[in-house]
C-alpha cells in the first residue's frame, strides 16, 4: 500500500486548478453536440487558421505539475523523447494518434513571431498528473494483453488527472506497430459495459422523481420488500446472491425468496431487482428518457483530443439498462457523471490546461466549463445516496483495510460502488468507482474508475481494486 509521500503535491494540484479558474484567458466552449468529426474547440479558440509549419519542431507536452511528458521532437529526428511515464502514454499517442495528432495544429503552430524565429510550435500543458499516471501504470503492470485494464481520475471541474491503460507501451513498440493492435487505443475514453456501477446514477434520477414512486416504492423506505428475482416484460433478472438462502428472510415458494432493504442495503448488496423494480414502477421508457435528459446520454462530448459517447439501448433491452448490464460508456464519462451525481455540478471533461509560445508567453489557460442549467442542489453530508455510497465503501474493505484506512472510514469521505458486466463468451468486465469528498464533506474533489475488461477471473475482489485506486489517489496527495 502506498501512502502520500508529499502532502504538498495535493496543494500543488489545488493551486494549479485555482490558477486555471481565475487567470484571465479565453474560455473553452467544450459542449456536447452531435457533430461527428468536429474540430477541437481549442483550435477554434486559438484561431490558428491553418498557420502551421511541418518544418517546425513540435512544441513540448507537459504534465499539469510541470514535468515534460513529451519533449525534444525535432523535424530532423522525427521522434519525441518521453520522460514522465515509463512507457509511451496512450493518451499522448504519436503523430498518427492521440493528443499529438489531434492537437498538431498547436504543436506545429507558426502564426507568431516566436514560432517563426525559433522554428518551433506551441507547447501544451495537459491536465495529466505525472505521478498519478506513473503510479497507475505501475498498478496495471501485472495485466497482460489478454485484458484491457485501465485507471481514470477526473477532478470535479472536468480536468482529467489520470488516463492510463495497460497498453502504454515503451517507445520501441512504435517501431513495430503491427505487433500491437491496441497501440493507439485510449481505453479510458473507449466505451465498455460498466455493470452495477451504473446503479447509483439511476437511483439519483429516481430520487429526483421520488414523489412519483409512492410510499411503498419511495427510496426513503427503509424496509422495501425485495425479491431474489424479478420478471419484467418477459425478462427474468436475478441477483448475484439469488441462490444464497441465508441472504434472504422469507421463502415465498417456487424458488422465490424475499428480504427487506434500505437504499444503502441495496447498494451494498448490489441488488439488481431493487433498482429494476423501482425503475419499472417509474416506467422503463420514462426511466430511460429521464436518464437521457439528466445525463445527456444521447449526445457526444467533443474534447480537445477525443470524442466521448454513450451506447444506445433498444426498447427490447430496457429491462437491462437501469441496473447497468447494458450501460455502455467510457471511464472518463463515468467519472464525470459520478462527480455530477454525488456533488451536483456537471462539468465537461478536458485534457489541455494551457498553451504556451516558444518564448514562454501563455496564450491560453483553460477555464472549466460547468453547465449551469444542469446543477443539482445536493447537501452531501445529509444526502441519502451519498451516505449509502459511503456505507458501501466500508462494506467492501477487508479487516486489514478497515484498520489501515481507519481515518478515511471514519471521515466518510470516500464513496464507492463496484460492478460486473457479463459479456459474450463468459468473460466479464470488472469495475470499481470511487468518489472523494473534501474533509468536511461539503464538496466533491474527484472521481476515480478502475476497469478490467474481458477478464475470465471472476474472483477479482472489490478490496483489491480499491487498494489500487487508493494508491493512485495517494500518489497525488488527494487522500
N, C-alpha and C positions, 0 to 999 in steps of 0.2 A: 504494500500500500504506500502510495506516495503522499506526503503532506506538503503544503505550500512552502516552498523554500524561501520565498521573499514576499512578505505581505505587501511590500512596496509595488510589486507588479500589478496587484489589483488596483491600487490607487493610480498607477500609470494609465491603466485602461480607462478608468473613470475620468481622469483629467483629459485624455485624448478625446473621449466621447463628448465631454462638456465643451471642449475646444471646437469640435465639429459642429456642435449645436449653436454656438454663439458667434463664431467667426463669420464676418461678412463674406459672402460669396454667392455665386449663382445657386439657385435652388433646383435640385434634380426633380424632375417630374415623372418619376417612375410610377406608372399606373398599370392596373390590369386592363388589358384591351385585347380583343381578338384580332390581332393584326399579325398573322404569321410572317416571320422573317423581317419584322420591322427593325430598323437600325436602333442601336442603343440610344437612350435618351441623353446619355453623356456626350455622344457625338453631336447631337443636335445642340446641346447646351454650349459646347465649346466652339460651335460654328466653324468646324475645321474646313468644310467646303472642299475636301479633296486635297488640301495643302499638305501633301506628304511627299517624301523622297525615299525611294528604295535604296539610294546610296547612303542614307544616314545610318549611323549606328543606332540601334534600338535604345530607347530610354530604359532606365532601371526599373525593376519592380520590387517594392519594399513591403515588409510586413507593417502592421499598424504600430508595432513597437520599434520600428526603425531599422530592423535587420534586413539586409539585402536577401530577397528570395531568389531573384534572377538579376544578374548584372554582368557587364562585360561582353554583351552581344555586339560584335562589330561586323560591319558589312564584309570585312575581309575574312574573319574566322568563321562566320556563319553559325555560331552556336553560343548559347548562354552558358554562364558559369553559375550553377545553383549552389546556394550556400546554406540557407536556413533549415531546409528539410533534408534529411539524409536519404533522399530519393527524389525522383522527378515528380513534383506535385501534379496530380491530375487536374487540379483547378487551373494552375498556371499554364499547363499544356506545352505547346510548341508552336512554331509558325504556322502549323496547319490545324490547330485545335486549341480550345481553352481560352484563357484570358488574353494570351498573346495574339491569337487570331482575331478575336472579337474587338480588341482594343488596339489593333495595329495602327489605326489612323492617329492615335495618340502617341504610341511608342515610336512612330516614324514621322511625327509632325514636323512640318517645315515652314510653318507660317509666321515665325517670329525671327527677329534679328539673331537671337541667341541660337536658334536652331540652325540658321544659315552659317553663322560663324564657326560653330563647333561641330557641324555636320552630325548632329545628334537629335533624336526625337525627345519628347517629354517623358518624364518619369512618373510612374503611378505608385501611390501609397495605397495598398489594399487594406481591407478590414481584417485580414487574416492575422492571427497571433502566432508568432514563430514558435514559441514554447508550447502552446496548445497544439499546434499542428504536429510538432515533433513528438510530443507525448502521445498523441492519438495514433501516430504511425507505429510507435513502439508497442502500444496496447493492441494493435491489429496485426503485429508481425507474425503471430502464431498461425494465422489463417492462410491457407494455400489458395491456389487459383480455382479450386473446386467450389468455392463460395464467394459471394460478394459481401464483404464486411466493411462497414464504414461508420464514422462518427461525425456528427454535425453539432455545432453550438451557434445559436443566434441570439444576440442581445435583444432586449425588448424594443429598441429603436430600429431593428431590422438589420443591423450590422452582422455579417456572417464572420464569426471569430474563428471557427474551425470547420473545415470541409475536407475530410481526409478519408481515403479509401485504402484497402489493402492492395490496390493496383497502382500505387505510387511507386513506380519502378526507378532503378538507378538510370543515370543518363545513358549508359551503354545500350539499354534496351531500345533506344530510339534509332540506333544504327542497324537494328534487326527487327523492324516493326512487325513483320509478318508472323513472328512467333508470339505476339502479344495482341490478341484480338480486342482487348479492352483498354488499350494503351491510352486513348484519348477520352475514355468514358468517365464522366464525373458521377459516381454513384449517388452522391448526396443530392444531386438535382434530378436524378432519374426516378421515374415512378416505380413503385412496388407496393404490394398489398401490406397494410400496416396492422391488420388484426385488431385486437381489443384495445390498443392504444387510441383507437378512434372513438371508443365509447364515451369518454368524458366530453368530447365535442358534441355528440348527440345529446347528452344529458344537459349540457349548458343551454342548448336550444330549447329543450323541453322545460327547463327551469324558467326560461323567459316566457314560456307559454303555459306555466303550471296551472293557472286557473281553468284552462280548457280541459284538464285531465280529470277534474272532480276530486272528491275527498279520498276515495279508495286508492286511486292511482296518483295522488299527489306525491311528488318526490320528497316531501317533508314527512310522509307517513313512515314512521319508524318500524312498523310491523306489516309491511306489504307481503301478502301471501303469494309466494312464487313457487314454480314447479321445476322439476329436473329436465323437462322438455316442453316444447310448445309447438303446435302446428298452426301455421299462418299461411293461408292461401295455398294449401296443399304442400307446403314445405315444412317438414318437421325439423326443428332446430333443437339440439341438445346441449347441455352444459358439459364442460370437460369432466366434471365430477358426477355426471348423471347416474353412474352405477355405484357410487360410494354411498351406501345407505346411511352411514354414520354422519354424513354432512346434511342429512335431511331429518325432519322431525316426525313426519307422518307418512305412512304408506297408504296412498289413496287407492291402490289396487290397479291391476292391469299395467304394471310397470311404471306407474306414475307416483312420484313422491313429492312432498311439499315441504316448505320451510318459510319462515318469516324473515324478511330482510329490510334493513335500512339502506339508504343510498350508499353509505360507507361500506356496509357489509357487501353489497352488490359489486362494488369496485374491487374490494379486497379478494372476493371470491371469483371475480370476473364472470359474473353470471350473464350469459348470453340472453337467457329468457327474460330476465328483468328488463333489460334495455329494449329487447324486441317487443315485449308485450306493452310497454309504455308507448313505444313508437306506434304500434298498431292501434292502441287506444286513441292516439292523436291523429292517426291516419297515415299510412305509409307514403302515399303521394304527398300529403301535406308535410310530413316529416322531411322528405327529400327536397320539396320546394323551399321550405323554411331554412333547411341547412344550406341549400344552394345560395339563397339570398343572404343569410347571415355571414357565411364564409366565402362568398363569391366563387363557388366551386366550378361554375361554368365559364370562368374567364381564364385568360392566360396572363401570367406575370412575365413581362419582358424586363430582365435586369440588364446590367451592363455586359454580362458575359454569357447569359443563357436564357432559356425560356422554361417556365415552370407551369405545369398544368395538372389537372385532376382528371382521372379517368371517369367516363360517363357510366352510369348504371342503367341497365334496361329495366323496363317495367316488370319483366318476369323475375328479376333478381332483387327487387326492392326489399324482400324479407332478409337479405344478407347484408344490406347496407348499414343499418343503424348500429349494429354491434361490431362492425369493422371488417368482416370477412371480405367484402367487395370494395373496401375503401382503398383506392389506388392513387397514391400521391407520393411526393418526394419527401425526404427527410427535412430539407430546408423549409418546405411548407408546413410540415408537422410542427417544427419548432416555432415558426411564425404564428400558427394557429393556436398552439399551446400558450404562447405569450399573450395572445388576444383572449383566449378562453378563460385563463386564470386571472389576468390583470385588467382586461377591458380595453386595451389600446391596440388598434390594428395598424401595424407599421409594415411598410414594404421592404422586402429583403434587398440588400445591396452589398457590393463587394469592393467598390472603389471609394476610398475615403478622401483622396486628394490627388491633384495633378500638379507637377512642378516643371518649370522650364529648365534647360541645362544651366542657366545662370543662377538657379536657386529661387526664382520668383514663383510663388504659389499662385496659380491661375484658377484653381478650382478646389473648393472644400465642400464636401457633401453635407447636405442638411437632410437628416432623416425625414421621410415622408409619412406622416400619420394621416389616416383617413378619418377626419373628424366626425363625419356623419355615422361612422360605424362604432363610435366609442360606447362602451357599456359601463354602467355605474355599478362597480363591484367593490364591496368592502371586504378586502382579503382576509382580515382577521376573523370575521364572523361568517363568511360565505360558506354555505353548506357543502358545495362541491370542492372548493379549495381545501377545506378541512378534511373532507373524505379522502382526497388525494394525499394529504399529509399522513393520515392513518395508513393508507395503502403503502406508502414508502416504508413506514415502520414495520408493517407486516411482512415485507419482502426480506428483511435483514436477518442474518444468522445471529446467534448469541454473541459470537465474537464481534461482529459488526455493530451490534447494539451497544457493546462496550466501547469499541474504538470510535464510533460515531455518536457517542452519547450527547455531545454538545449539539450536534445537528438534530438529533432525535428530539431533545428537549426544547429546542428552539422552534421546531415545526416549520423550518424554513424551506425544506425540500419536499416537493410534491412528486408523486411517481405513478406511472401506470405501465404495465407490461402488455405485450400482445404476441399472439401466434396466429399466423395466417396459413391455412392449408393450401398447398399447391398441387398441381398435377404430378403424378409420379411419386407421391408420398413424401416429397420434401416439404419443408416449411420455411416461412420467414419468421425469425425471432426478433422482437423489437422491444426496446426499453426507452421510455421518455422520462426525463427529469426536468422539473421547473424549479428554479432557485429564487427565493424571495430575499429582500434585504433583511437586516437584523430585527427591525421592529415589525416585519411582515405587513408593510404598507404598500410595497411596490415589487413588481417582478424585476429581477436582474436579467435573467436569460432562461432559455430552454435548451436542453441537450437531447440528442437522439442517437442511439446506437442500434444498428441493424446487422443481422447476419442472415442474408437471403440465400435461398436454395440449399439449406442445410438438411442433412438427414440425422443430425444429432438432436434428439428430442429431449435430452436431459440438460440443456443449457439453462442454468438456474438464474432467476431474477437477481439474486445476490451477486452472482458472478458479473453480470452486465453492469450492475450498479457500481461495483468495485472499479471497473474500467472507466466509467464516466466520471466518477469522483476523482480518479487520478488525473484525468484531463482537466477538470474544473479546478482542482487544487494546483495544478501546474501554472495556472494563470492567476492564482490568488483569489479566486471567486468565492470559495467556500471558507 
